[in-house]
Amino acid sequence: MVNISFLYSIEGINDRAVIVYLYLNDRANKDGICWPGINTIAKDLKRSRSTIKRAIHELRDLDLIQTKQRFRPNGAKSSLEYRLSRPNHY
């Protein structure tokens, strides 16, 4: 888990992005990595899939997370891997 106090100093960050970041932070391992699916995040946070996708896009744009596509053994897409970060400029 990453220390999240820096979130409060980010000018103009949307509340949905903060909520999703907190969710990912809560589920991250000691290396700051987790891989919940969009549907799982949406269900747990009681938000729409599109809201979650917008929040993830915003978090990527702010360099607060990096995402990597994961794949199943048969080559089908799986959930994204999320890596939480704290950029130097915050």
N, C-alpha and C positions, 0 to 999 in steps of 0.2 A: 504494500500500500504506500502511496505517495502522500506526503504532507500537503493538505489542500488549502491552507490558509492563504496562499497566493491568489486563489480564485477571486477573493474579495477585492483585489486591486486591479482586476482586468476591466478596463473601461468598455461599457457597452455589451458585455457578454449576455446572451439571452438566458433567461431562467431555465428553459428546456435543456440548454447545453450544460448548465451547472448541474441539474438533476441527473442527467445521463452520466456526466463525469463522476459524480458522487456514487452512482450505481456501479459503474465500472471499477472505481477505486475500491469499493466494498468487496468486490468479487475477485480482485486481482491477487495473484500470488506474490511471493516476496520479491520477484523480479518486475512487478508491475504489469504482468500479462494476464489476460483473461480472454475468453472466447464465447460469451453468451450470444445466442442467435437474436436477430432483430425481433422475431415474434416473442421470444422470452422476455426481452427487455420491455417491449411494448405492453405485454400482459402484466408483468410485475409492476410497472410504473403507471399502468392504467392510462396509456397514451396510444395514439395511432402509430402504425408502422411509419407513415410519412413523417410524423413529428420526430420520431426517433432517428430516421434517416437524415432529416435536416439538422438535428442536434449533432449527429456524428460528423456531418460535413463541416459544421461550424467548428467543432473541436479540432478537426484536422487542419482547417484553415488557420486556427490560432496556434498550431503546433503543440496542442495539449495531448493529442494522441496520434499514434501511427497505426495504420491498419494493414493487414496482410491477408490475402485470400487463402483459406485452407481448403484442402481437397480430401475427399474420401479415397479409400484404396481403389475403388472402381473408376476414379477420375471425376466423379461428380463434385460439384461445389459443396462445401460445408460452411459453417459460420465463419465470420471474420475473426482473426486474432487481433486483439487490441493491446497496444503497448502504451501505457500512460507515461507522460513525461512532464517535466517542468522546465519550460524553455528559460534560457538565461536572462531574457529580457523581462521576466516577471519577478 
